[in-house]
Structure formats: C-alpha cells, structure tokens
Amino acid sequence: IAVRQDVNDSSLIEEKKEEIPKAEKSKNDKTYKLEVTNQPKFTLEKRLFHELHANDIHSPTIKEFKECWGVVNSVRSHFGNKSFDAIIDVAGGHGALAALFLLLTSATSATVIDPAVVGGVQNAWRHFLGEKKLHYRYECLRTGLRDELSNLVGNGKHSVDPKRVLVVACHACQHLSDETLQISSLFGVNAAVLPCCQKDHDGSWKAAGKTMGIPIGQLMDILTAGKMMSWTTGQNVGVKYQVKMKHIDEKITPQNRLILCKAVALDGSDKIAKNRSNLKVDIAHKKLERAYKRAHHHTDDDNMNLSLSLPSAIIGLCVGMLISPLFRKR
C-alpha cells in the first residue's frame, strides 16, 4: 500500500549544532563573561523528524515522512486549518499522516485503520501532541472504516458533524482509493486520497487512454475524481461533493495527484456557491442560444418576414386565379 524507500535528504537528517559560547567584555573592561549565542531554530518539520531519529524509529522513512507532510499541507491549504474535528487515516500504517493532521489542524482526535501493527510516532511525538488523541485500529478498511464512521457521526451524545470529519489515504492502491471514497460518501464526510498503483480492473478505459495519449495512472485518477462529482454521490445523506485535484512535489513521489473531496450540504446552506454555479450555467446557455440562431440563420427578423410573406403569397394566389380567365378570353 505504501512505498517504503530510503531517501538521502540532508535537510531532514542534519544534526543540531552545539551552542557556541561567546566572550563579551563587562563594563569595567577587566573581566569577561560567557554568553550563549542564539542558534537558528529548527522548523517543526525538522524537529519532528529528529524526534523519530532520536527514538530510533525507522518507519516512516524520510520519503514517507515528506509525503505525509506534503499531503497535510495541501489538504489544509484547500480546506483551511480550522475545518476538522476528527481524522480517519485509512491504510495509515505508522500513523504519521494522522499525527501530522493533529499537529497542523484543529482536529483533536485521529484514528489509523490498518491491519499492520507498526506504530511508533505516538511515543516519539507525545510532547508535540499534548492532549490530542491518536488511536490505532488494526483492521481492514472494509469493516473498520464503516464502523468507525458509524460511531463517529451517529446520533450518539458525542457524535461529530460529518462535515467536520476527514477521511484520508496516502498512496492507497486503486481499489482501496475507490472504496475509501465510496464509504466516505455514504456518511457525507470529507475525503482526500493520494492514489497509487492505478489499474483499470475491467479494461474499459485502457484502450481509450492509449488513443488519447493519456497514461493510465492519470486517466484513472481523473475517473476516480469524476465518480465523486456524480449527480447522485452523497445525495442519500444530503450532500454533494466539490472535487479538486492538487499535486504535491513530484521530487518526493511521481504518484503525486491528490484528490480533494469537500462535502457541501444540499439544504440551501451553500446558496452562494449554488447561485454562482447557476449564474454560470445561465450565461453558458444564453451563449449557446445565440450561437444556435447564428448557425441556422434563425433570428427574430426572419420569423417576422416569414409571418408577413405567407399572407401576401395567399392573397397573390387568389388574385391570380380571379384574373386568369380574362387573359384566356383575349
């Protein structure tokens, strides 16, 4: 599910420099006192990775860590930092992705659903997480995700607004990406997937991709996004999905297309977006009507000329029939 590969990245494994004492003259110019110079502070990204290194944790690898960091930043730049209360990380393994969402967004709880027992980051980053909770559920997504969402957004006392929940999967293969989005749409929650190992399982698009010159990976990602944009997706729970595709740095991974699916209510709370969309449709339809009239020379003036010429033709025919006997007699 996840590609595990070591990458030599000196920007993350750089060792922290020792503090260097600096001599400074006192006011009486006779004695010296030592003052520690301020060293540049590490970014949060480097501090988190150093904690993994210090605790001898090798999963996530540098590559996986940077993938997770890129996904989280792309998601929060689209949804906003204050958009989530709960995160579900599907096929998350080590849990770094879920933990980063806790650290970088408003989410207070996160659950990793994966049958593999990996873990590790919750101990290395416990001082960063504070009161925020990171849980692991060692189970397949087909049963685990449904049950987790049922408990999370149900009618219980501690239920969470579905539009404040995010289901995320980083480098889930084709059928796992599809099932993650499908199950998410049944509960009306937000979703973000970074697919990999794309495959056309029924073979209906492979030939079309070759004809159009589109690699099968790109084509399947577009089709996956299109499924979430369907007119019926989410209707059973009163939402529709606004879908966008963003890219993380291709230097980190070539499988860098991130599908972002935002759940939007159908009950009128999205009136501004809906009105804007309807206005664009109305403008497009008016342009189409004008183009159709030009193409078929079918204007209002043509209709007026037709309405005037028909009675004139009838009158002319009648007059001709009346005077034709006179010409015959001559």
SEVEX-857968 format. One record per residue: residue in three letters; x, y, z of N, C-alpha, C in turn. Coordinates in steps of 0.05 Angstrom, whole numbers, plus 5000, padded with zeros to 4 digits. Layout:
residues N
alaXYZXYZXYZ;...
This chain:
residues 330
ile501749765000500050005000501750255000;ala503750255017505450485018508250415009;val509450584992512150524983514150595004;arg515850415011517750465033520550475020;gln521750705020524250745006525850955021;asp528350905026530051095039531051305019;val530951555027531951765010533951935025;asn536251995013538352145026537552445025;asp536552545047535652825047537052965071;ser539153105065540653245086539153455100;ser536953565088535453775100533953675125;leu533453405127531953305150533853165170;ile536053055160537752905178540053065188;glu540053325183542253495192542253505222;glu544653465234544853465263544853745274;lys543753775298543554035311546354125320;lys547054365314549654465321549854525352;glu552254495362552654565390552554865395;glu551654935419551555225426554355325431;ile555055545419557755645420557955885439;pro559555855461559856085479561256315466;lys560356555473561556795461562556975484;ala565057055482566157235503565257515498;glu564557645521563757925519564958085542;lys565958315536567258475557565158595576;ser565758595601564058735620564559025619;lys562959175634563059475633565759575643;asn566959445664569459555675571859465658;asp571359315636573359245616575659085628;lys575158955651577258795664576558495664;thr574058435666573258155667571558085643;tyr571357825638569757735616567557545626;lys565257545613563157355620562357205594;leu561556955597560756795575557656825570;glu557056855545554156875537553756685514;val551656525516551056335495549656475472;thr550656435448549356555425546856405418;asn544956555407542456435398542856285371;gln542356035371542555875346539855895331;pro539955875305537355865289535655635298;lys533055675302531255465310530555295286;phe530255035291529454845270526454885265;thr525654835240522754835233521454605247;leu518754615249517254405261517754145246;glu517954165220518353925203520953785211;lys523153935215525653815222525653715251;arg524353865269524253775297522753505299;leu520553475284519053225285520752995275;phe522153045253523752825242526052755260;his527252955273529452905291528552735315;glu526052775324524952615346524752325338;leu523952275313523851995303526651875303;his528552035293531351945292532451895320;ala531852075338532852045366531751795380;asn529251725373527951495385528351235369;asp530251245349530951015333528450895319;ile526751065309524350985295524851015265;his524650795250525350795221522850785203;ser520550785215518050795200516251005212;pro515851235198516251275170519151325162;thr519751265137522351335126522351635119;ile524551735110524752025102522752075080;lys522651895060520851935038517951935047;glu517151745063514451725073513751965090;phe515552055107515152295123514552535106;lys516152575085515852805068513252785051;glu512452545044509852505031507552595049;cys507652505074505552575093505452875098;trp507852995100507953285105506753435081;gly507353345057506353475033503253445031;val502253215037499353165036497953345056;val498853355081497553515101497453805093;asn499653915083499754195076497954255052;ser497754075033495954115010493054105019;val492353925037489653895047488854145063;arg490554235081489654465097489754725082;ser491254735060491154985044488554995028;his487354765024484754755009482454785028;phe482354635050480154635068480354855090;gly482854925097483255115119484154965144;asn485655095161486754975185484654905207;lys482355045206480355015227477954855218;ser478254685198476054545185475354275197;phe477054165214476653885223476553855253;asp474953655262474953575290476153295292;ala475753135272476652855273477852765246;ile479952595248481352495224481252195225;ile480752065202481051775199483051725177;asp485251595184487451535165487251245156;val486451205131486050935121488650815111;ala489250575118491750445110494150615118;gly493950725142495950925151498450805163;gly498450545169500950415179502050545204;his504250685201505750815223504151035237;gly502251155223500551365235501651645233;ala503851685218505051955216503152155203;leu501652065183499752245170497652345189;ala496452165203494352235223495452425244;ala497852365254499152525275499652805264;leu500552835240501153095229498653265226;phe496353135219493853275218493053385246;leu493653225266493153325294494853565300;leu497353555291499253775298498754025282;leu497753995257497654225239494854335234;thr492754195244490054295241488554295267;ser486054365266484354385291483454125301;ala483953905287482953635295484153565322;thr482353445339483253365366483453065369;ser482452905350482752615352483252505324;ala484752285322485352155297485551855301;thr484551715282484551415283485951315258;val487851135262489150995240487950725236;ile486950665213485750405207487650255188;asp488850035199490749875183491149615198;pro491049395184491549135197494349095207;ala496249245196499049215204499649365230;val501049235248501849365273504549485269;val504649755267507149895263507550095286;gly505950305287506150495309508850625311;gly509250755334511850885339511751185341;val510351315323510351605323508951725347;gln506951575358505451685381507251725406;asn509251555408511151575430513251795425;ala514251805400516352005393515252285394;trp512652315387511552585385509552655407;arg509552505429507552545450507652825462;his510052945463510253215475509153415455;phe509253365430508053545410505053515409;leu504053275413501153225411499553335435;gly500853335458499453435481496953275488;glu494653415489492053295496490753165472;lys491753205448490453085425490952785424;lys488952635414488952345416489452215389;leu491352025389491951865365491451575372;his489551455357488751175363489451005338;tyr489850745344490350545323488150335323;arg487150275300485150055297486249855277;tyr487049625286488349425269486249255255;glu485349365233483049235219483049335189;cys481849175172481549245144479549475141;leu480049655122478249885118475349805112;arg474949575099472249495090470349475114;thr471349385136469749365160470349595180;gly472949655182473749855202472850135196;leu472950215171472150495164469150535168;arg467550345159464650375163463950395192;asp465050215208464450215236465350465250;glu467750555243468850795256467151035249;leu466351065224464651285216461851275229;ser460851035231458150995244458251095273;asn460451025287460751115315461251415317;leu462751515297463651795298461451995292;val459851945271457852135261455052045267;gly454751835283452051735290450451945307;asn448351845319446652025335447252015365;gly449651915372450351905400450952175412;lys451452165438451952415453454452555444;his456452405436459052525428459452515397;ser457352515382457652495353458752755342;val460052735319461452955306459953025280;asp459853285274458653375249460253245226;pro458853105208460252975186462053155170;lys461253415167462853605151465253695166;arg465653605191468053665207469853415209;val469253215193470852965193472252945166;leu474752855167476352805143477352515143;val476752375121477952115116480152145095;val482552045102484852095085486351835080;ala487451805056489051575050491451665032;cys493851595041496251665026497451425013;his497551424986498551204970497050944975;ala494350964973492650734973492350634944;cys492450374939492250274912489450324901;gln488950264875486550344861483950264876;his483650014882481149934894480850034923;leu483050074937482850194964482050484962;ser483150624943482350914939479350934933;asp478450764914475650764907473850694930;glu474550494946472850414968472950624991;thr475250744995475350955015473551185008;leu473551274983471751494975468851404975;gln468251164967465551064966464351054994;ile465750945013464750925040464451205053;ser466351375047466251645058463751795048;ser463051755023460751895011458151795024;leu458051545033455651435046455051575072;phe457151695085456751835110456952135108;gly457452235084457452525079459852665091;val462152535094464452655106466352745084;asn468352915091470353005072472352775067;ala473652785044475652575038477952685022;ala480252565025482652645009484352395005;val484852324980486452084974488652154955;leu490952024959493252044941493651764930;pro492451704907492451424897495151344886;cys495551084885497950964872497150694860;cys498950584844498450314832495750314818;gln495250524802492650544788492350314768;lys489950204767489349984748486450014738;asp486149934713483549924700482549644702;his481149574724480549304731478749164710;asp476849314698475049194679475949234650;gly478249384646479349414620477849594601;ser475949754611474349914593475550184585;trp477750264598478950524593481850504583;lys482950274583485850244575486250324546;ala484550224529484750284500484250584495;ala482250694509481650974505484051154514;gly485351074536487651224545489951224525;lys490350994512492450974491491751154468;thr489151144460488351304437488651604442;met488051694466488251974473491052054482;gly492751864486495451924495495652004524;ile493751894541493751954569494651704584;pro496751724601497651494616495351384634;ile495351124638493151004652492951104681;gly495151174694495151274721493551544722;gln494251724705492851984704489951954698;leu489351774678486551734670484951624692;met485951424707484451304729483951494752;asp485951674757485551874778483352074770;ile483252154745481152334735478452194737;leu478251944730475751794732474851764762;thr476851714779476251694808475051954819;ala476252184810475152444818472352484807;gly471952394782469352424769467152274783;lys467752034795465751884810464752044833;met466452194847465652354869464052604861;met464252684836462852914825460152824813;ser459452564814456952474803454552614816;trp452352634800449952774810448752634834;thr449252384837447952234859449752184883;thr452352224880454152164902453552344926;gly452952224948452452374973449552464976;gln447852424956445052514958443552374981;asn444152124986442751975007443152095035;val445352245038445852375064445752685062;gly444652785040444153065038446553235031;val448453125017450853285010451553234981;lys453053414970454353374944457353434948;tyr458953354929461853394933463053584913;gln464553774924466253954907468953824906;val469853754882472253594879474453754864;lys476853744875479153874862481453684863;met483353724846485853564845488253744849;lys489953684868492353834873494753644870;his497153764869499553594866501553664889;ile502753464900504953514918507553504901;asp509753574913512253594899512953324886;glu513353324859513953084845516752974851;lys518453144864521053054872520752854896;ile518552874910518052684932517052424922;thr515152434904513952194892512752264865;pro512952084846511652134820508652094821;gln507751934841504851894845503952124864;asn503552354852503252594868500552734865;arg498552604853495952724848494152674872;leu493352894885491752884909488852964903;ile486952784907484152834901482752934927;leu481753174926480553304949477553324945;cys475953214964473053194962471753334986;lys470553564981469353715003466353675003;ala465253585025462353535027460953805032;val458953855015457454105017454454035019;ala453054165038450254105043448454175020;leu446354015016444354064995441954215006;asp441954285031439554405044439354705041;gly441054825023440955115019443155265033;ser444655135050446755275064449055355046;asp449055245022451155325002450055504980;lys448155674988446755844968448656014951;ile450656124964452456304949453856144926;ala454955914933456355744913454355654892;lys451955574901449955474883449055694864;asn448555934874447756154857449856224837;arg452356214845454556274827454656064805;ser454255814812454255604793451955634773;asn449555694784447255724767447555954747;leu448756174757449256404740451056334717;lys453156184722454956104701453555924680;val451755754690450255574672448355744655;asp447055934667445156104652446656264630;ile448956374637450556524617451456334594;ala452256094601453155904581450755824562;his448355794574446055724558445255944539;lys445356194548444756424531446656444507;lys449256394513451256394491450656174471;leu449755944481449055724463446655794446;glu444655924457442356004441443056194419;arg444856394426445656584405447256444383;ala448956264391450556114371448755944353;tyr446755824366444855654350443355814330;lys442456054337440956224319442756314296;arg445356384303447156464281447656234262;ala448055994273448655764256446455694237;his443955734246441655654230440155894217;his441456134218440256384207437356414217;his436956354242434256354252434056574273;thr433356814263433157054280430257144282;asp429757334300427057444303426157584278;asp428057714263427357854238426457654217;asp427857414217426957204198424157114204;asn423557084230420857004237418757204228;met419457474232417557684224417157684194;asn419257654178419057644149417357414140;leu417757184154416156944146413256984152;ser412657114175409857164182408457354163;leu409957544151408857744133408657634105;ser410457464096410557364069408457154064;leu407656994083405656784079402956894071;pro401857094086399257204078399357344050;ser401657474044401957604018401857403996;ala403057174000403056963979400256863974;ile398756823996396056723993394256923977;ile394557183984392957383970393657393941;gly396357383935397257393907396157153891;leu395956923904394956683891391956713884;cys390556823903387656863898387157063876;val388557283876388257493855388957373828;gly391057213827391857093802389656913791;met388356753808386256573800383856723789;leu383356963800380957123792381457243764;ile383857343759384257493734385257313712;ser385957063717386956893696384856833675;pro382156813680380156773658380157003639;leu380557243648380557483630382657453609;phe384957363617387157333597386657113578;arg385156903587384456683569382556773546;lys380556953554378657043534380057193512;arg382057363519383457513499385057333481;
